[in-house]
Amino acid sequence: MTFSDDLRRLALGFHPETGEALDPDSVAQKPETIRLLFILSEELAEKAERKGTEGRRKLSPEERIEKNLAEGRPARSNLPWEEEERGALLKGHAGGETPPQLAARFQRSVLAIVAQLEKAGVMDAGEAAVWR
């Protein structure tokens, strides 16, 4: 059950948790309070519905990049790695580029670079810990 459902039960005159009828003299049984509870429960239900449909839409790569930059993250944060990128990353690492240099080049965080290098087996946990 949601908070909206709890408010609706309260507006109908029942305790939201126990289901028992409320005392008729309860402040929750005053007409103004009942109207307010119904309005709030409807607003919360509508907001949850909007969030469920709008908030869960997957962002396109361009939208994700725009959001990342607006939030101060590297442009390609939370985007999947492409095989060509991984190959170039490994080549750059083998050529002596540091994780911060690779992060700047691939528009990723240093942590993302280190995780990929560790995953590829070219950086051990001790070396990775230096960059975390």
PyRosetta script that sets phi, psi and omega in degrees:
from pyrosetta import init, pose_from_sequence

init()
pose = pose_from_sequence("MTFSDDLRRLALGFHPETGEALDPDSVAQKPETIRLLFILSEELAEKAERKGTEGRRKLSPEERIEKNLAEGRPARSNLPWEEEERGALLKGHAGGETPPQLAARFQRSVLAIVAQLEKAGVMDAGEAAVWR")
pose.set_psi(1, 148.1)
pose.set_omega(1, -178.9)
pose.set_phi(2, -101.1)
pose.set_psi(2, 169.8)
pose.set_omega(2, 176.9)
pose.set_phi(3, -61.7)
pose.set_psi(3, -36.7)
pose.set_omega(3, 177.0)
pose.set_phi(4, -59.7)
pose.set_psi(4, -42.4)
pose.set_omega(4, 177.8)
pose.set_phi(5, -64.4)
pose.set_psi(5, -39.7)
pose.set_omega(5, 177.9)
pose.set_phi(6, -61.5)
pose.set_psi(6, -42.8)
pose.set_omega(6, 178.9)
pose.set_phi(7, -64.1)
pose.set_psi(7, -39.0)
pose.set_omega(7, 179.8)
pose.set_phi(8, -64.4)
pose.set_psi(8, -44.2)
pose.set_omega(8, 177.5)
pose.set_phi(9, -61.7)
pose.set_psi(9, -41.1)
pose.set_omega(9, 178.2)
pose.set_phi(10, -62.7)
pose.set_psi(10, -42.8)
pose.set_omega(10, 178.5)
pose.set_phi(11, -63.8)
pose.set_psi(11, -30.2)
pose.set_omega(11, 179.0)
pose.set_phi(12, -80.5)
pose.set_psi(12, -5.2)
pose.set_omega(12, 175.6)
pose.set_phi(13, 98.7)
pose.set_psi(13, 18.8)
pose.set_omega(13, -179.7)
pose.set_phi(14, -122.6)
pose.set_psi(14, 144.8)
pose.set_omega(14, 176.4)
pose.set_phi(15, -64.8)
pose.set_psi(15, 127.6)
pose.set_omega(15, -174.7)
pose.set_phi(16, -61.4)
pose.set_psi(16, -30.5)
pose.set_omega(16, -176.6)
pose.set_phi(17, -93.7)
pose.set_psi(17, -41.4)
pose.set_omega(17, -174.9)
pose.set_phi(18, -95.6)
pose.set_psi(18, -23.1)
pose.set_omega(18, -177.8)
pose.set_phi(19, 82.1)
pose.set_psi(19, 0.5)
pose.set_omega(19, 179.9)
pose.set_phi(20, -73.4)
pose.set_psi(20, 148.4)
pose.set_omega(20, 177.5)
pose.set_phi(21, -66.2)
pose.set_psi(21, 140.1)
pose.set_omega(21, 178.9)
pose.set_phi(22, -78.8)
pose.set_psi(22, 154.6)
pose.set_omega(22, 175.4)
pose.set_phi(23, -62.1)
pose.set_psi(23, 131.2)
pose.set_omega(23, -179.3)
pose.set_phi(24, -58.0)
pose.set_psi(24, -22.5)
pose.set_omega(24, 179.2)
pose.set_phi(25, -87.3)
pose.set_psi(25, -0.9)
pose.set_omega(25, -178.7)
pose.set_phi(26, -63.4)
pose.set_psi(26, 146.2)
pose.set_omega(26, 176.8)
pose.set_phi(27, -60.2)
pose.set_psi(27, -26.9)
pose.set_omega(27, 179.3)
pose.set_phi(28, -71.0)
pose.set_psi(28, -10.8)
pose.set_omega(28, -179.2)
pose.set_phi(29, -101.3)
pose.set_psi(29, 4.8)
pose.set_omega(29, 176.2)
pose.set_phi(30, -75.9)
pose.set_psi(30, 141.6)
pose.set_omega(30, -177.0)
pose.set_phi(31, -53.6)
pose.set_psi(31, -40.3)
pose.set_omega(31, -179.5)
pose.set_phi(32, -64.5)
pose.set_psi(32, -40.4)
pose.set_omega(32, -179.6)
pose.set_phi(33, -67.9)
pose.set_psi(33, -42.9)
pose.set_omega(33, 179.7)
pose.set_phi(34, -59.9)
pose.set_psi(34, -45.6)
pose.set_omega(34, 178.7)
pose.set_phi(35, -60.1)
pose.set_psi(35, -45.1)
pose.set_omega(35, -179.9)
pose.set_phi(36, -62.0)
pose.set_psi(36, -42.2)
pose.set_omega(36, 179.3)
pose.set_phi(37, -62.9)
pose.set_psi(37, -41.4)
pose.set_omega(37, 177.8)
pose.set_phi(38, -64.9)
pose.set_psi(38, -43.5)
pose.set_omega(38, 179.1)
pose.set_phi(39, -60.8)
pose.set_psi(39, -46.5)
pose.set_omega(39, 179.8)
pose.set_phi(40, -63.5)
pose.set_psi(40, -42.0)
pose.set_omega(40, -179.3)
pose.set_phi(41, -64.4)
pose.set_psi(41, -38.5)
pose.set_omega(41, 178.1)
pose.set_phi(42, -66.9)
pose.set_psi(42, -43.6)
pose.set_omega(42, 178.8)
pose.set_phi(43, -60.7)
pose.set_psi(43, -45.5)
pose.set_omega(43, -179.5)
pose.set_phi(44, -65.2)
pose.set_psi(44, -39.5)
pose.set_omega(44, 178.8)
pose.set_phi(45, -64.6)
pose.set_psi(45, -42.4)
pose.set_omega(45, 178.5)
pose.set_phi(46, -64.6)
pose.set_psi(46, -41.7)
pose.set_omega(46, -180.0)
pose.set_phi(47, -63.9)
pose.set_psi(47, -41.9)
pose.set_omega(47, 179.0)
pose.set_phi(48, -64.3)
pose.set_psi(48, -39.0)
pose.set_omega(48, 179.0)
pose.set_phi(49, -65.7)
pose.set_psi(49, -43.7)
pose.set_omega(49, 178.4)
pose.set_phi(50, -63.1)
pose.set_psi(50, -43.3)
pose.set_omega(50, -178.9)
pose.set_phi(51, -64.5)
pose.set_psi(51, -38.0)
pose.set_omega(51, 179.7)
pose.set_phi(52, -64.1)
pose.set_psi(52, -34.1)
pose.set_omega(52, -178.4)
pose.set_phi(53, -93.2)
pose.set_psi(53, -40.7)
pose.set_omega(53, -177.2)
pose.set_phi(54, -86.3)
pose.set_psi(54, -42.5)
pose.set_omega(54, -173.4)
pose.set_phi(55, -71.1)
pose.set_psi(55, -18.3)
pose.set_omega(55, -176.0)
pose.set_phi(56, -101.8)
pose.set_psi(56, 1.2)
pose.set_omega(56, 179.4)
pose.set_phi(57, -65.5)
pose.set_psi(57, 132.0)
pose.set_omega(57, 180.0)
pose.set_phi(58, -73.3)
pose.set_psi(58, 133.1)
pose.set_omega(58, 179.7)
pose.set_phi(59, -76.1)
pose.set_psi(59, 144.7)
pose.set_omega(59, 173.7)
pose.set_phi(60, -71.7)
pose.set_psi(60, 162.5)
pose.set_omega(60, 178.1)
pose.set_phi(61, -56.2)
pose.set_psi(61, -38.2)
pose.set_omega(61, 179.7)
pose.set_phi(62, -66.6)
pose.set_psi(62, -41.4)
pose.set_omega(62, 178.5)
pose.set_phi(63, -66.2)
pose.set_psi(63, -39.2)
pose.set_omega(63, 179.1)
pose.set_phi(64, -63.3)
pose.set_psi(64, -43.7)
pose.set_omega(64, 178.9)
pose.set_phi(65, -61.6)
pose.set_psi(65, -45.8)
pose.set_omega(65, 179.3)
pose.set_phi(66, -60.2)
pose.set_psi(66, -43.9)
pose.set_omega(66, 179.5)
pose.set_phi(67, -65.4)
pose.set_psi(67, -44.1)
pose.set_omega(67, 178.5)
pose.set_phi(68, -56.8)
pose.set_psi(68, -48.4)
pose.set_omega(68, -178.7)
pose.set_phi(69, -63.8)
pose.set_psi(69, -40.3)
pose.set_omega(69, 179.4)
pose.set_phi(70, -64.6)
pose.set_psi(70, -29.7)
pose.set_omega(70, -179.1)
pose.set_phi(71, -95.9)
pose.set_psi(71, 7.1)
pose.set_omega(71, 175.1)
pose.set_phi(72, 80.4)
pose.set_psi(72, 17.5)
pose.set_omega(72, 177.9)
pose.set_phi(73, -99.6)
pose.set_psi(73, 162.2)
pose.set_omega(73, 174.3)
pose.set_phi(74, -59.4)
pose.set_psi(74, 146.6)
pose.set_omega(74, -172.6)
pose.set_phi(75, -53.6)
pose.set_psi(75, -40.7)
pose.set_omega(75, -173.4)
pose.set_phi(76, -97.9)
pose.set_psi(76, 17.5)
pose.set_omega(76, 175.5)
pose.set_phi(77, -59.7)
pose.set_psi(77, 140.3)
pose.set_omega(77, 176.9)
pose.set_phi(78, 64.8)
pose.set_psi(78, 16.2)
pose.set_omega(78, 172.6)
pose.set_phi(79, -102.4)
pose.set_psi(79, 145.8)
pose.set_omega(79, -179.7)
pose.set_phi(80, -65.8)
pose.set_psi(80, 150.6)
pose.set_omega(80, 177.0)
pose.set_phi(81, -82.0)
pose.set_psi(81, 137.4)
pose.set_omega(81, 174.6)
pose.set_phi(82, -93.1)
pose.set_psi(82, 153.8)
pose.set_omega(82, -177.8)
pose.set_phi(83, -58.6)
pose.set_psi(83, -38.8)
pose.set_omega(83, 179.6)
pose.set_phi(84, -64.4)
pose.set_psi(84, -37.1)
pose.set_omega(84, 177.9)
pose.set_phi(85, -63.4)
pose.set_psi(85, -45.2)
pose.set_omega(85, -179.9)
pose.set_phi(86, -60.7)
pose.set_psi(86, -42.1)
pose.set_omega(86, 178.9)
pose.set_phi(87, -62.2)
pose.set_psi(87, -44.9)
pose.set_omega(87, 178.9)
pose.set_phi(88, -65.9)
pose.set_psi(88, -35.4)
pose.set_omega(88, 177.9)
pose.set_phi(89, -63.3)
pose.set_psi(89, -48.0)
pose.set_omega(89, -179.7)
pose.set_phi(90, -63.7)
pose.set_psi(90, -39.1)
pose.set_omega(90, 178.4)
pose.set_phi(91, -65.0)
pose.set_psi(91, -43.3)
pose.set_omega(91, 178.6)
pose.set_phi(92, -63.5)
pose.set_psi(92, -42.4)
pose.set_omega(92, 178.1)
pose.set_phi(93, -63.2)
pose.set_psi(93, -44.4)
pose.set_omega(93, 179.1)
pose.set_phi(94, -64.2)
pose.set_psi(94, -28.9)
pose.set_omega(94, 179.2)
pose.set_phi(95, -82.2)
pose.set_psi(95, 1.1)
pose.set_omega(95, 174.9)
pose.set_phi(96, 100.7)
pose.set_psi(96, 3.3)
pose.set_omega(96, 177.3)
pose.set_phi(97, -69.0)
pose.set_psi(97, 140.3)
pose.set_omega(97, 179.5)
pose.set_phi(98, -83.8)
pose.set_psi(98, 160.9)
pose.set_omega(98, 177.0)
pose.set_phi(99, -54.4)
pose.set_psi(99, -41.3)
pose.set_omega(99, 177.1)
pose.set_phi(100, -63.3)
pose.set_psi(100, -37.4)
pose.set_omega(100, 177.5)
pose.set_phi(101, -66.1)
pose.set_psi(101, -42.0)
pose.set_omega(101, 178.8)
pose.set_phi(102, -66.5)
pose.set_psi(102, -39.0)
pose.set_omega(102, 179.1)
pose.set_phi(103, -60.7)
pose.set_psi(103, -43.5)
pose.set_omega(103, 178.9)
pose.set_phi(104, -64.6)
pose.set_psi(104, -42.1)
pose.set_omega(104, -177.8)
pose.set_phi(105, -67.2)
pose.set_psi(105, -40.2)
pose.set_omega(105, -176.6)
pose.set_phi(106, -94.9)
pose.set_psi(106, 3.0)
pose.set_omega(106, 179.8)
pose.set_phi(107, 54.8)
pose.set_psi(107, 46.6)
pose.set_omega(107, 179.6)
pose.set_phi(108, -128.1)
pose.set_psi(108, 170.0)
pose.set_omega(108, 175.7)
pose.set_phi(109, -80.7)
pose.set_psi(109, 159.6)
pose.set_omega(109, 176.8)
pose.set_phi(110, -60.3)
pose.set_psi(110, -39.2)
pose.set_omega(110, 179.0)
pose.set_phi(111, -60.9)
pose.set_psi(111, -40.4)
pose.set_omega(111, 178.8)
pose.set_phi(112, -65.5)
pose.set_psi(112, -39.4)
pose.set_omega(112, 178.7)
pose.set_phi(113, -64.1)
pose.set_psi(113, -48.5)
pose.set_omega(113, -179.0)
pose.set_phi(114, -62.0)
pose.set_psi(114, -40.6)
pose.set_omega(114, 179.6)
pose.set_phi(115, -62.1)
pose.set_psi(115, -41.8)
pose.set_omega(115, 179.0)
pose.set_phi(116, -67.0)
pose.set_psi(116, -40.2)
pose.set_omega(116, 179.3)
pose.set_phi(117, -66.6)
pose.set_psi(117, -38.9)
pose.set_omega(117, 176.5)
pose.set_phi(118, -65.2)
pose.set_psi(118, -44.7)
pose.set_omega(118, -179.7)
pose.set_phi(119, -60.5)
pose.set_psi(119, -37.5)
pose.set_omega(119, 179.6)
pose.set_phi(120, -76.6)
pose.set_psi(120, -10.5)
pose.set_omega(120, 178.4)
pose.set_phi(121, 82.8)
pose.set_psi(121, 13.6)
pose.set_omega(121, -179.8)
pose.set_phi(122, -100.3)
pose.set_psi(122, -0.7)
pose.set_omega(122, 177.0)
pose.set_phi(123, -139.1)
pose.set_psi(123, 128.3)
pose.set_omega(123, 179.8)
pose.set_phi(124, -87.2)
pose.set_psi(124, 170.8)
pose.set_omega(124, -175.1)
pose.set_phi(125, -61.5)
pose.set_psi(125, -35.5)
pose.set_omega(125, 179.4)
pose.set_phi(126, -65.3)
pose.set_psi(126, -44.7)
pose.set_omega(126, 178.6)
pose.set_phi(127, -66.7)
pose.set_psi(127, -38.9)
pose.set_omega(127, -180.0)
pose.set_phi(128, -64.1)
pose.set_psi(128, -36.5)
pose.set_omega(128, -178.1)
pose.set_phi(129, -61.4)
pose.set_psi(129, -28.4)
pose.set_omega(129, 179.0)
pose.set_phi(130, -62.1)
pose.set_psi(130, -33.7)
pose.set_omega(130, -175.0)
pose.set_phi(131, -94.7)
pose.set_psi(131, -3.0)
pose.set_omega(131, -178.3)
pose.set_phi(132, -92.2)
pose.dump_pdb("model.pdb")
